[in-house]
């Protein structure tokens, strides 16, 4: 019998493939993005120590519209500000198994405009 795959399983499988290639170091941490139906989350992570160095989300920003492109842009700007505050200039982008389109690309572009290099 063939096992049915749902959307979460497919995203998780893609993310595992991405994580085999992308890893955060102290010099160049990983900017990990996750989205749900209601919220968007972004973290700058040092994988060698397992520490979150900077983070932002629609939950922490308390936005009215939480899951649209404008919210993603604000989260991108905020995570870039937090990373700059932690003296981080360069990161590796981890799209978390999601397609680089819409909210994910808007967050990445906003983070680049706010000063992060990736």
C-alpha positions as CSV (number, residue, x, y, z in Angstrom):
1,X,0.0,0.0,0.0
2,X,1.3,3.5,-0.9
3,X,1.7,6.0,1.9
4,X,-0.1,9.2,1.3
5,X,2.0,12.3,1.9
6,X,0.6,15.5,3.2
7,X,2.0,19.0,2.7
8,X,3.8,19.1,6.1
9,X,5.6,15.9,5.3
10,X,6.8,17.3,1.9
11,X,8.0,20.5,3.5
12,X,9.8,18.6,6.2
13,X,11.5,16.4,3.6
14,X,12.7,19.4,1.6
15,X,13.9,21.1,4.8
16,X,16.0,18.0,5.7
17,X,17.7,18.3,2.2
18,X,18.4,21.9,2.7
19,X,19.8,21.4,6.2
20,X,22.3,18.9,4.8
21,X,23.8,21.7,2.8
22,X,23.2,24.8,4.9
23,X,24.7,25.2,8.4
24,X,25.3,28.2,10.6
25,X,28.7,29.0,12.1
26,X,29.7,31.7,14.5
27,X,31.1,33.8,11.6
28,X,28.2,33.2,9.3
29,X,25.0,32.1,11.2
30,X,21.9,30.7,9.6
31,X,18.8,32.8,9.0
32,X,16.0,30.3,9.4
33,X,12.5,31.1,8.3
34,X,9.3,29.3,9.3
35,X,5.7,30.2,8.4
36,X,2.3,28.9,9.4
37,X,-1.1,30.0,8.3
38,X,-1.2,32.8,10.8
39,X,2.4,33.7,11.6
40,X,5.9,34.2,10.2
41,X,9.0,33.5,12.2
42,X,12.7,34.3,11.6
43,X,15.8,33.4,13.7
44,X,19.5,33.8,13.3
45,X,21.0,30.6,14.6
46,X,24.6,29.5,15.4
47,X,24.4,25.7,14.8
48,X,27.7,24.9,16.3
49,X,26.6,26.0,19.8
50,X,22.8,25.6,19.2
51,X,22.1,29.2,20.1
52,X,19.5,31.6,18.7
53,X,21.4,34.9,18.3
54,X,18.5,37.1,17.0
55,X,14.8,36.5,16.3
56,X,11.7,38.2,15.1
57,X,8.1,37.1,14.4
58,X,4.7,38.5,13.8
59,X,3.9,37.3,17.3
60,X,6.6,39.4,18.9
61,X,5.8,42.4,16.7
62,X,2.0,42.2,17.5
63,X,0.9,43.1,14.0
64,X,-2.8,43.4,13.0
65,X,-2.4,41.5,9.7
66,X,-0.1,38.6,10.6
67,X,0.3,36.5,7.6
68,X,0.6,38.8,4.6
69,X,3.6,40.0,2.6
70,X,3.8,43.3,4.4
71,X,4.1,41.5,7.7
72,X,6.9,39.3,6.2
73,X,8.7,42.5,5.2
74,X,8.4,43.9,8.8
75,X,9.7,40.6,10.2
76,X,12.7,40.7,7.8
77,X,13.5,44.3,8.8
78,X,13.2,43.5,12.5
79,X,15.4,40.4,12.4
80,X,18.0,42.3,10.4
81,X,18.0,45.0,13.1
82,X,18.4,42.4,15.8
83,X,21.2,40.7,14.0
84,X,23.0,44.1,13.5
85,X,22.6,44.7,17.2
86,X,24.3,41.3,17.8
87,X,27.1,42.4,15.4
88,X,26.1,40.0,12.7
89,X,26.6,41.2,9.1
90,X,26.6,38.0,7.0
91,X,24.2,35.0,7.2
92,X,23.2,31.9,5.2
93,X,19.5,31.8,4.3
94,X,17.5,28.8,5.2
95,X,14.0,28.9,3.6
96,X,12.8,26.0,5.8
97,X,11.6,23.8,2.9
98,X,9.2,26.5,1.7
99,X,9.2,27.8,-1.9
100,X,11.3,30.9,-2.3
101,X,8.3,33.0,-3.4
102,X,5.8,35.5,-1.9
103,X,6.3,35.9,1.9
104,X,9.6,34.1,2.0
105,X,11.2,36.2,-0.7
106,X,9.7,39.4,0.8
107,X,11.2,38.6,4.2
108,X,14.6,37.9,2.5
109,X,14.5,41.1,0.4
110,X,13.6,43.2,3.5
111,X,16.4,41.7,5.5
112,X,18.9,42.4,2.7
113,X,17.7,46.0,2.4
114,X,18.1,46.4,6.2
115,X,21.8,45.4,5.9
116,X,22.2,41.6,6.1
117,X,24.4,40.0,3.5
118,X,23.5,36.6,2.0
